[in-house]
Every structure is written in C-alpha cells, then in structure tokens.
Amino acid sequence: MSYTISLTVNGDRRDVTFEDARVTLLDLLRERLALPGTKKGCDRGQCGACTVLVDGRRINSCLTLAVTLDGADVTTIEGLARGDVLHPVQASFVEHDGFQCGYCTPGQIMSAVGLIAEGDVGTDPERIREGMSGNLCRCAAYHGITEAVLDAARRMTDDKTRKSA
C-alpha cells in the first residue's frame, strides 16, 4: 500500500508518496525532501535536535509520523532566513554564541522560534530555560542560548510594536 500526502514545507507545496506508514517527518525531510538541516539526534524525542514547526507549533519530527500530516504547514531551519537575511533568532544565536559544535543548533533555533511565537518568553532567563528544556546541548552552551532567545524575543517584540504604530 502507498500513501500520498500534501505538505507545505518552507512555503512550497510538496506532494510526497511513500510505501511505509512508519516514515517519520524527520526521515521524510532529510531523505525524501533533501532538507538535512533538521538533525537526527537520539531518534527518541529526548534531545530536541529534530525540532521543527508544524502549523506554527514546535514538535519533535522524529516522533511524528509523516502520514498524519496531510495538509500541514512545516517550517524547518532551512525556511527561516529570507535570502541572505537571517531570521532574528538565527542572528541572535550568532551574536550571543548560542552554539559550539552546532549539532543541536537547528533544533534549538526552531524551538526558540516556537517559544517566542507562543508569547511566553518575558524577560526571565529561568522561563526561557524551562521553555527550552526539551532541547539538549551536549556542549552546554545554555547561557548563550538563553541570552540569544531573550535578545531575539525583545527584537521581535520591538519590530512588531514599530510596525503596528
């Protein structure tokens, strides 16, 4: 039996057919759609390296069956920047050294984008750490990650305020 789903991935509509209903979104992105930015870490939903946004919500793509996402809107790390202009979260990660080896960085950034969109960032570093707790960094770059998320949230709020004024 084959399965066909339609997804919007990083703004592009994609129709994908596959034979196995057990194909995860992570494997679909990396192996079928040639989007390797989403990383396979633990493959058990424990590390967050595979975090992407589905319909604006952050999820572990290694735990999500692709067949359940027909009609979904998926955003990966490859879909954040606009040409050569980094997304504010990406720019903040660079400015605040929010990474070391970089393996977890795509998942960290996607989780941060989702957290900021949820509107529960505030200015409390502890709130950020709690909100990002599903994303592990083996290099322990947590201070830079927290600072990057705080700065990006502030920038994005300031930009939104300026645009609505």
C-alpha positions in Angstrom: 0.0 0.0 0.0 1.3 3.5 -0.7 0.5 6.8 1.0 0.4 10.2 -0.6 0.4 13.4 1.5 0.5 17.1 0.6 2.5 19.4 2.8 3.6 22.9 2.6 7.3 22.9 3.5 9.0 26.2 4.0 6.4 27.8 1.8 6.5 25.3 -1.0 3.7 22.8 -1.5 5.0 19.3 -1.8 3.2 16.1 -2.7 5.0 13.0 -1.4 4.3 9.3 -1.9 5.8 6.6 0.3 5.3 3.0 0.9 5.7 2.7 4.6 3.2 4.3 7.0 6.0 4.3 9.7 8.1 7.0 7.9 8.7 9.8 10.3 8.6 13.5 9.4 12.3 13.7 10.2 13.2 11.0 7.7 10.9 12.4 5.1 12.5 15.8 5.4 16.1 14.5 5.4 15.9 11.6 3.0 13.0 12.5 0.6 12.9 16.3 0.6 16.7 16.9 0.8 16.4 19.1 3.9 19.3 17.9 6.1 19.2 20.9 8.5 16.9 19.0 10.8 19.1 16.7 12.8 18.6 13.1 13.9 20.0 13.0 17.5 18.5 10.4 19.8 15.6 9.4 17.4 13.5 9.0 20.6 12.2 12.5 21.2 14.5 13.2 24.1 17.1 15.6 22.7 15.2 18.1 20.5 17.7 18.1 17.7 14.9 17.3 15.3 12.6 20.2 16.3 10.6 21.8 13.5 7.4 23.8 13.4 4.2 22.2 12.2 1.3 24.6 11.8 3.3 27.0 14.0 3.8 24.6 16.9 7.1 23.1 17.8 7.3 19.3 17.5 9.9 16.5 17.6 9.9 15.4 14.0 11.5 12.0 14.9 8.3 11.1 16.8 5.8 12.3 14.2 4.5 10.0 11.5 4.5 11.8 8.2 1.2 10.1 7.2 -0.5 12.1 9.9 0.5 15.5 8.4 -1.5 15.7 5.2 -2.3 19.4 4.6 0.1 20.6 7.3 2.4 23.6 7.1 6.0 22.6 8.1 8.8 25.0 8.7 12.4 23.8 9.1 15.6 25.6 9.8 16.1 26.0 6.0 12.9 28.0 5.9 13.7 30.7 8.4 16.2 33.1 6.6 14.9 35.3 3.8 17.7 35.1 1.3 20.8 36.4 2.9 18.9 37.9 5.8 18.9 35.7 8.9 15.8 35.3 11.0 16.1 37.4 14.2 16.6 34.2 16.3 19.4 33.0 13.9 21.1 36.3 14.1 20.8 36.4 17.9 22.3 32.9 18.2 25.3 34.1 16.2 25.7 37.3 18.2 25.4 35.6 21.6 27.4 32.4 20.8 24.4 30.3 21.3 26.2 27.2 19.9 29.5 25.4 20.0 29.6 22.3 17.9 26.4 23.3 16.2 24.7 19.9 16.0 21.8 20.9 18.2 21.6 24.4 16.9 18.8 23.9 14.2 16.6 22.3 16.8 17.4 24.9 19.4 16.6 27.7 17.0 13.3 26.2 15.8 12.3 25.6 19.4 13.2 29.2 20.2 11.1 30.5 17.3 8.2 28.4 18.5 8.6 29.5 22.1 8.7 33.2 21.1 5.6 32.7 19.0 3.8 31.2 22.0 4.3 34.5 23.6 5.5 33.2 26.9 9.1 34.4 26.9 9.1 37.5 29.1 12.4 38.7 30.4 13.1 35.9 32.9 16.0 33.7 32.0 14.5 30.9 34.1 11.4 31.0 32.0 13.5 30.6 28.8 15.4 27.7 30.3 12.1 26.0 31.2 10.6 26.7 27.8 13.7 25.3 26.0 14.2 22.3 28.4 13.2 19.8 25.7 16.4 20.7 23.7 19.7 19.4 24.9 23.1 20.8 24.1 26.0 18.4 24.7 28.4 21.3 24.6 26.5 23.1 27.4 26.1 26.4 25.5 23.0 27.1 27.6 24.0 30.6 28.7 24.4 31.8 25.1 21.2 30.1 24.1 19.2 31.8 26.8 20.7 35.2 26.0 20.0 34.7 22.3 16.4 33.8 22.9 15.9 36.8 25.3 17.5 39.1 22.7 15.6 37.7 19.8 12.3 37.9 21.7 13.0 41.6 22.6 13.9 42.4 19.0 10.8 40.7 17.6 8.6 42.4 20.1 10.2 45.8 19.2 9.8 45.2 15.5 6.1 44.2 16.0 5.5 47.3 18.1 7.1 49.6 15.4 5.1 48.0 12.6 1.8 48.4 14.4 2.5 52.0 15.4 
